[in-house]
Amino acid sequence: MAIQAPYAVTVDRREGPYGEVVLRERGAHFEIIANGCFLMDTSDGRSERLLVDAAHDALSAPQPPSPSDTPSAPYAPSLLIGGLGVGFSLARAAEQSRWGRIVVIERERAVIDWHREGPLSRISGAALADPRCEIIHTDLVDYVRENRIGSAGTYQDTYDALCLDIDNGPDWTVTDDNANLYSPQGLAGCMRRLRPGGILAVWSAQPSPAFEDALRNAGFNLVRTEEIQVARGVPDVVHLAVRPA
């Protein structure tokens, strides 16, 4: 006799500027639904953690943004995570001392609340108490397109690694507007947010040869796709690319 999966119980439901987001509890796990589309749950988290690991492993001796900022201790690379989700990527980065500043961009106020005050704090609580970590409540697409220039003539808030996980992949976006992130303009914004030699890592539920071509056309080097084995089904992938030094 087959074992039936537990019923899903709605914990919270919010209407926001991008539509409806729902937090559901199913047995011992939680899942996030956006506009009726399943995004992720807390049952595994392997691929979200490996997204962060793949980005760090792809870095080759990251350098401080300027000589004046060089600390006496070894330089710790900075990380931007696009999408808070259920918090696995943030928690993975925070448990590793090798990262310096860790910034998460999340556009849904409800998701932030579920981590700061709700049941998802069991995953992200320690990370949110870490002084290296910061959550910025904004749309990632808007964030990478900003053109704020500092007094030194450089783009403000640049990073050594960008780990993006806001969709089911470049070819399967949660909302239509997210497609702009993978467009030439969006990838140019990602390039500007990276320091020379920095890594762009994009999670996807399946490989996208067209996205690999888009990365190369945007000027990224060493474009490749790595498989991430999951508990069941076909592997997830991480698209990796390097901003030229």
BAVOMAR-277650 format. One record per residue: residue in one letter; y, x negated, z negated of N, C-alpha, C in turn. Coordinates in steps of 0.02 Angstrom, whole numbers, padded with zeros to 5 digits, always signed. Layout:
BEGIN
aYXZYXZYXZ;...
//
This chain:
BEGIN
m-00060-00042+00000+00000+00000+00000+00062-00044+00000;a+00107-00032+00046+00168-00072+00052+00214-00061-00007;i+00247-00115-00028+00295-00110-00083+00363-00093-00053;q+00393-00039-00078+00457-00017-00053+00514-00058-00083;a+00563-00074-00043+00622-00109-00069+00661-00063-00115;p+00692-00091-00167+00732-00049-00213+00788-00014-00176;y+00806+00044-00201+00863+00080-00173+00927+00041-00186;a+00974+00046-00139+01039+00014-00148+01085+00061-00186;v+01119+00035-00236+01166+00073-00277+01236+00046-00264;t+01282+00089-00246+01351+00067-00233+01386+00051-00299;v+01409-00011-00304+01445-00034-00364+01520-00022-00356;d+01546-00035-00296+01617-00026-00282+01626-00015-00208;r+01676+00026-00192+01692+00040-00122+01768+00040-00116;r+01794+00001-00068+01866-00005-00060+01886+00006+00013;e+01943+00037+00023+01974+00041+00089+02031-00009+00090;g+02029-00054+00139+02081-00105+00144+02111-00106+00213;p+02154-00154+00226+02188-00158+00292+02141-00173+00349;y+02079-00196+00334+02031-00212+00387+01973-00163+00388;g+01978-00109+00349+01925-00060+00347+01893-00056+00278;e+01832-00031+00277+01797-00020+00214+01752-00080+00196;v+01754-00099+00132+01708-00150+00107+01672-00119+00047;v+01608-00134+00043+01565-00104-00009+01524-00158-00042;l+01520-00155-00108+01475-00198-00146+01417-00155-00170;r+01356-00173-00151+01297-00135-00171+01250-00178-00211;e+01216-00147-00257+01165-00181-00297+01097-00155-00275;r+01053-00201-00259+00985-00183-00237+00936-00224-00279;g+00906-00193-00329+00863-00229-00374+00902-00281-00413;a+00881-00344-00408+00914-00398-00444+00970-00430-00404;h+00986-00403-00344+01033-00437-00300+01090-00391-00280;f+01144-00423-00256+01203-00387-00231+01211-00402-00157;e+01241-00354-00121+01254-00363-00050+01322-00335-00032;i+01354-00367+00017+01420-00347+00040+01413-00316+00109;i+01444-00256+00117+01444-00220+00180+01516-00211+00201;a+01531-00227+00264+01599-00218+00290+01597-00171+00350;n+01631-00114+00345+01633-00065+00399+01563-00048+00423;g+01517-00041+00375+01448-00022+00390+01404-00079+00414;c+01432-00140+00420+01394-00198+00444+01374-00242+00385;f+01309-00254+00378+01285-00298+00325+01311-00369+00338;l+01342-00399+00287+01367-00467+00294+01322-00518+00261;m+01308-00509+00197+01268-00558+00160+01247-00529+00094;d+01199-00563+00062+01178-00541-00005+01162-00602-00047;t+01143-00590-00109+01131-00644-00156+01057-00662-00162;s+01017-00641-00114+00945-00652-00120+00923-00724-00104;d+00965-00761-00067+00944-00829-00048+01002-00878-00055;g+01047-00879-00006+01105-00924-00009+01092-00993+00019;r+01032-01005+00046+01015-01071+00070+01062-01094+00126;s+01073-01050+00175+01113-01071+00232+01187-01080+00213;e+01212-01040+00165+01282-01049+00144+01291-01116+00108;r+01241-01137+00069+01245-01202+00036+01240-01259+00086;l+01195-01252+00134+01185-01305+00183+01243-01311+00231;l+01282-01258+00238+01343-01262+00278+01390-01315+00248;v+01397-01314+00182+01440-01363+00148+01410-01432+00152;d+01344-01437+00142+01311-01502+00145+01316-01533+00214;a+01308-01492+00266+01310-01518+00335+01379-01545+00351;a+01432-01511+00326+01500-01534+00338+01512-01601+00305;h+01490-01609+00243+01501-01672+00208+01461-01728+00240;d+01398-01714+00258+01356-01766+00288+01384-01790+00355;a+01421-01746+00389+01449-01764+00454+01512-01806+00448;l+01542-01807+00389+01603-01846+00379+01586-01921+00378;s+01627-01960+00411+01617-02032+00410+01677-02065+00376;a+01669-02082+00313+01720-02117+00274+01789-02087+00283;p+01800-02024+00260+01866-01993+00268+01920-02034+00234;q+01979-02033+00265+02035-02073+00240+02088-02028+00209;p+02124-02052+00159+02180-02014+00131+02231-01998+00184;p+02270-01944+00175+02319-01925+00227+02373-01977+00239;s+02391-02018+00190+02440-02071+00201+02429-02125+00148;p+02449-02187+00163+02438-02242+00115+02469-02228+00047;s+02525-02193+00045+02558-02180-00019+02517-02135-00064;d+02471-02097-00034+02430-02051-00073+02363-02081-00093;t+02352-02145-00077+02288-02175-00091+02279-02185-00166;p+02228-02153-00196+02217-02162-00268+02178-02226-00282;s+02174-02246-00345+02137-02305-00363+02062-02292-00358;a+02040-02231-00371+01970-02213-00365+01952-02198-00292;p+01888-02199-00273+01869-02182-00204+01896-02114-00184;y+01918-02110-00122+01948-02049-00097+01895-01993-00093;a+01913-01934-00120+01869-01876-00118+01894-01828-00065;p+01854-01812-00014+01877-01770+00041+01893-01699+00018;s+01940-01669+00052+01960-01600+00037+01923-01552+00083;l+01914-01491+00059+01872-01442+00093+01906-01375+00096;l+01907-01344+00154+01928-01275+00162+01867-01233+00179;i+01856-01180+00140+01801-01133+00153+01832-01068+00178;g+01813-01048+00236+01837-00986+00265+01789-00929+00249;g+01808-00887+00201+01766-00831+00180+01733-00844+00114;l+01750-00803+00063+01720-00812-00003+01649-00783-00006;g+01639-00726+00028+01572-00696+00029+01545-00684-00041;v+01481-00699-00051+01451-00692-00117+01459-00755-00159;g+01492-00806-00131+01511-00864-00171+01466-00925-00168;f+01413-00923-00128+01366-00979-00128+01398-01044-00103;s+01439-01040-00050+01470-01101-00023+01519-01131-00073;l+01559-01089-00105+01606-01113-00155+01568-01145-00214;a+01517-01112-00238+01479-01138-00294+01446-01205-00277;r+01421-01211-00216+01390-01273-00194+01440-01330-00194;a+01498-01317-00166+01549-01370-00163+01572-01390-00232;a+01581-01341-00277+01607-01356-00344+01558-01394-00387;e+01493-01386-00374+01444-01422-00415+01436-01494-00393;q+01471-01514-00339+01467-01582-00313+01532-01619-00327;s+01528-01674-00363+01587-01713-00380+01617-01748-00320;r+01580-01752-00265+01604-01789-00207+01664-01756-00172;w+01673-01690-00183+01730-01656-00153+01791-01662-00198;g+01850-01667-00166+01913-01664-00202+01938-01592-00205;r+01993-01579-00173+02021-01511-00172+01975-01464-00133;i+01963-01404-00161+01921-01353-00129+01960-01289-00125;v+01975-01266-00065+02015-01206-00054+01972-01154-00018;v+01974-01092-00042+01939-01037-00009+01990-00987+00017;i+01984-00968+00080+02026-00917+00110+01986-00852+00113;e+02012-00799+00082+01978-00734+00082+02029-00678+00092;r+02018-00637+00142+02066-00585+00159+02056-00520+00121;e+01997-00510+00092+01982-00447+00057+01995-00454-00017;r+02046-00418-00042+02060-00419-00113+02000-00396-00154;a+01962-00348-00128+01904-00323-00164+01853-00379-00177;v+01841-00421-00127+01792-00475-00135+01816-00524-00189;i+01881-00540-00189+01908-00584-00240+01899-00554-00309;d+01913-00489-00315+01905-00455-00380+01832-00455-00403;w+01785-00447-00357+01714-00446-00377+01693-00514-00405;h+01727-00567-00384+01711-00633-00411+01749-00647-00475;r+01811-00628-00479+01851-00645-00538+01836-00599-00597;e+01821-00536-00583+01813-00487-00637+01749-00447-00632;g+01710-00457-00580+01652-00415-00569+01586-00452-00572;p+01533-00422-00547+01466-00450-00554+01453-00514-00515;l+01493-00529-00464+01482-00591-00426+01507-00653-00464;s+01539-00642-00521+01561-00700-00561+01502-00741-00587;r+01443-00711-00587+01385-00749-00610+01369-00806-00561;i+01392-00800-00498+01381-00853-00448+01440-00900-00447;s+01501-00874-00451+01561-00915-00440+01600-00930-00502;g+01580-00905-00560+01620-00914-00621+01636-00986-00637;a+01586-01029-00635+01597-01100-00651+01643-01132-00600;a+01636-01113-00536+01679-01142-00484+01752-01120-00493;l+01763-01057-00510+01831-01033-00517+01865-01063-00578;a+01826-01089-00625+01855-01123-00683+01868-01197-00669;d+01846-01221-00612+01855-01291-00593+01926-01301-00566;p+01964-01349-00594+02033-01359-00571+02039-01381-00499;r+01985-01404-00468+01988-01423-00397+01990-01362-00352;c+01970-01304-00377+01958-01245-00335+02017-01197-00337;e+02030-01168-00278+02085-01120-00271+02064-01067-00219;i+02082-01004-00233+02072-00950-00185+02140-00929-00158;i+02147-00927-00093+02208-00902-00061+02192-00835-00028;h+02228-00783-00048+02217-00716-00021+02257-00707+00043;t+02224-00720+00099+02256-00712+00164+02202-00708+00217;d+02222-00691+00278+02176-00688+00334+02167-00758+00362;l+02105-00781+00370+02091-00847+00395+02121-00857+00464;v+02117-00806+00507+02144-00811+00574+02219-00827+00571;d+02255-00792+00527+02327-00806+00519+02338-00875+00489;y+02297-00894+00442+02307-00958+00408+02301-01017+00455;v+02252-01017+00499+02244-01074+00544+02296-01073+00600;r+02329-01016+00611+02379-01012+00664+02450-01028+00639;e+02459-01033+00573+02525-01049+00547+02549-01116+00574;n+02614-01121+00581+02643-01182+00608+02695-01213+00560;r+02679-01212+00496+02724-01242+00447+02721-01318+00452;i+02778-01348+00460+02781-01420+00467+02818-01449+00406;g+02790-01501+00376+02819-01532+00318+02876-01580+00337;s+02907-01607+00286+02964-01652+00297+02945-01715+00335;a+02882-01735+00329+02859-01795+00365+02839-01780+00437;g+02848-01716+00458+02832-01698+00526+02758-01685+00537;t+02721-01677+00484+02649-01663+00488+02635-01592+00466;y+02578-01567+00488+02557-01499+00471+02539-01496+00397;q+02564-01446+00361+02550-01440+00290+02478-01417+00278;d+02452-01435+00219+02386-01412+00198+02332-01427+00250;t+02319-01491+00260+02265-01512+00304+02205-01534+00262;y+02147-01534+00294+02084-01544+00258+02039-01593+00296;d+01991-01620+00259+01941-01663+00290+01883-01623+00321;a+01873-01562+00295+01818-01520+00321+01838-01447+00317;l+01821-01410+00369+01829-01338+00371+01760-01307+00379;c+01740-01265+00331+01676-01230+00334+01691-01156+00342;l+01676-01128+00400+01694-01060+00416+01633-01014+00418;d+01638-00960+00380+01582-00913+00375+01610-00843+00362;i+01646-00817+00412+01676-00751+00403+01643-00698+00447;d+01599-00719+00492+01566-00673+00538+01491-00688+00540;n+01456-00649+00580+01385-00665+00592+01378-00717+00647;g+01435-00743+00670+01435-00795+00721+01493-00785+00769;p+01508-00835+00810+01563-00830+00859+01554-00772+00907;d+01492-00752+00920+01479-00698+00968+01467-00630+00934;w+01475-00627+00868+01459-00566+00831+01507-00561+00772;t+01569-00540+00786+01621-00539+00735+01621-00474+00696;v+01644-00479+00634+01647-00420+00590+01701-00371+00613;t+01759-00398+00633+01812-00357+00662+01834-00389+00727;d+01864-00349+00771+01885-00375+00836+01935-00432+00830;d+01980-00427+00781+02031-00479+00773+02001-00548+00759;n+01943-00549+00727+01912-00614+00710+01894-00654+00771;a+01887-00621+00829+01871-00657+00890+01924-00708+00907;n+01986-00697+00882+02040-00744+00895+02027-00813+00864;l+01987-00815+00811+01972-00879+00779+01934-00925+00826;y+01893-00897+00870+01851-00937+00914+01881-00945+00983;s+01942-00921+00991+01978-00927+01054+02010-00996+01059;p+02035-01016+01118+02069-01081+01122+02126-01088+01072;q+02164-01033+01061+02219-01036+01013+02194-01045+00942;g+02140-01009+00925+02112-01014+00858+02082-01082+00845;l+02048-01110+00894+02019-01177+00885+02073-01231+00882;a+02128-01220+00917+02184-01266+00912+02213-01265+00841;g+02215-01205+00811+02237-01200+00742+02190-01235+00694;c+02125-01228+00705+02076-01265+00664+02086-01340+00671;m+02099-01362+00732+02111-01433+00744+02171-01457+00704;r+02225-01418+00702+02285-01438+00666+02272-01440+00590;r+02228-01398+00566+02213-01397+00494+02169-01456+00473;l+02140-01491+00521+02097-01548+00505+02134-01613+00509;r+02118-01659+00465+02143-01727+00470+02103-01764+00524;p+02130-01817+00552+02092-01855+00602+02024-01876+00576;g+01972-01863+00616+01904-01877+00595+01873-01821+00555;g+01911-01767+00544+01885-01711+00504+01833-01670+00540;i+01795-01631+00500+01738-01593+00525+01752-01519+00525;l+01736-01486+00580+01735-01413+00584+01662-01392+00584;a+01643-01349+00535+01574-01323+00530+01578-01247+00530;v+01543-01216+00577+01546-01143+00585+01475-01115+00580;w+01465-01070+00531+01400-01039+00522+01389-00985+00575;s+01327-00977+00596+01310-00925+00644+01238-00903+00635;a+01225-00839+00648+01157-00813+00642+01114-00834+00702;q+01146-00860+00754+01109-00883+00813+01151-00933+00851;p+01119-00977+00890+01156-01027+00929+01202-00994+00980;s+01257-01028+00997+01303-01003+01047+01324-01060+01093;p+01288-01070+01149+01308-01123+01196+01380-01114+01221;a+01402-01051+01228+01470-01039+01251+01521-01065+01199;f+01505-01059+01135+01550-01083+01083+01551-01160+01083;e+01494-01191+01095+01492-01264+01101+01539-01287+01157;d+01538-01252+01213+01582-01269+01268+01655-01259+01248;a+01669-01205+01210+01737-01192+01189+01762-01247+01143;l+01719-01273+01099+01738-01328+01055+01756-01390+01095;r+01715-01407+01144+01729-01466+01185+01794-01456+01225;n+01805-01396+01252+01865-01383+01290+01927-01386+01246;a+01918-01372+01181+01975-01374+01134+01991-01446+01112;g+01949-01494+01133+01963-01564+01117+01922-01593+01061;f+01874-01556+01034+01831-01583+00982+01779-01630+01011;n+01759-01679+00971+01708-01728+00990+01643-01715+00953;l+01589-01747+00977+01524-01746+00943+01502-01675+00925;v+01509-01630+00972+01490-01560+00961+01414-01555+00960;r+01387-01522+00909+01315-01512+00906+01300-01451+00863;t+01238-01429+00866+01215-01371+00828+01154-01390+00788;e+01155-01376+00723+01099-01390+00679+01067-01325+00655;e+01001-01323+00656+00965-01264+00631+00959-01267+00555;i+00961-01208+00525+00950-01200+00453+00892-01152+00444;q+00838-01176+00418+00779-01134+00408+00793-01083+00352;v+00773-01021+00364+00782-00968+00314+00713-00942+00294;a+00711-00902+00242+00648-00879+00214+00608-00837+00265;r+00644-00800+00307+00608-00759+00356+00652-00752+00418;g+00621-00741+00475+00658-00732+00536+00676-00797+00570;v+00717-00793+00622+00738-00852+00659+00788-00892+00618;p+00793-00957+00630+00839-00999+00591+00912-00980+00602;d+00952-00988+00550+01025-00986+00558+01045-01054+00588;v+01108-01059+00609+01132-01123+00635+01202-01138+00608;v+01220-01202+00611+01288-01225+00596+01312-01263+00657;h+01368-01240+00686+01400-01277+00740+01446-01329+00708;l+01439-01392+00729+01478-01447+00701+01519-01481+00756;a+01580-01499+00739+01624-01533+00786+01672-01577+00748;v+01697-01630+00779+01740-01679+00747+01807-01681+00781;r+01861-01680+00740+01927-01692+00768+01933-01766+00784;p+01956-01784+00844+01962-01855+00860+02007-01891+00811;a+01991-01952+00795+02031-01993+00749+02096-02015+00782;
//
